[in-house]
């Protein structure tokens, strides 16, 4: 069998084991790894480090009354399958002095007697991927529902802010 002179894993017979050790020392992969991971570290900047699933700070909890939902309207339509889809169109307002990067609302649907219907949902009109909601800024949002309780009173749901992130 003939030896391949270009095979780097095999040392020439005259050089021996020392040549193999030098070859392994010269194979550095950190530039390759740095080139691979550096763009992902830059893309995941400080704005995405805060998770909406993390616990709220006392300052964020105290800021919740400054978030308000206005001009709420409900509309109903049928999709291509004939199912009824209900849509809430509203505006979210930041009445405070801080810029908000994330807002989560609990939408509470009521029955004819003013009690909460079992059907509740949450909406995120401002997410970490959206531009932040600045102080005194108003932004429209829309949420669609496929299944709404028959006990619902047909009025817009009560929107309660439950989470903000600065």
WOQUI-V155169 format. One line per field, one symbol per residue. ss: DSSP state (~ for helix, > for strand, _ for the rest). psi: psi as a letter, one per 40 degrees, with the letter a starting at -180 (. if undefined). Layout:
ss->???
psi->???
//
This chain:
ss->________________~~~~~~~~~~___~~~~~~~~~~~~~~__~~~_________~~~~~~~~~>>>>>>>>>>>>_____>>>>>>>>>>>_____>_>>>>>>>>>_____>>>>>>>>>>>______>____>>>>>>>>____________>>>>>>>>_
psi->hhiheeheehiidddadddddddddegheddddddddddddddfaddedhheeiiiidddddedeehihifhihiiihadeeihhhhhhiihhheaeihhehhhihhhhiadeeihidhiiiigdhieeiiihiheihhiihhihdhiieeieeiiihhhhehih.
//
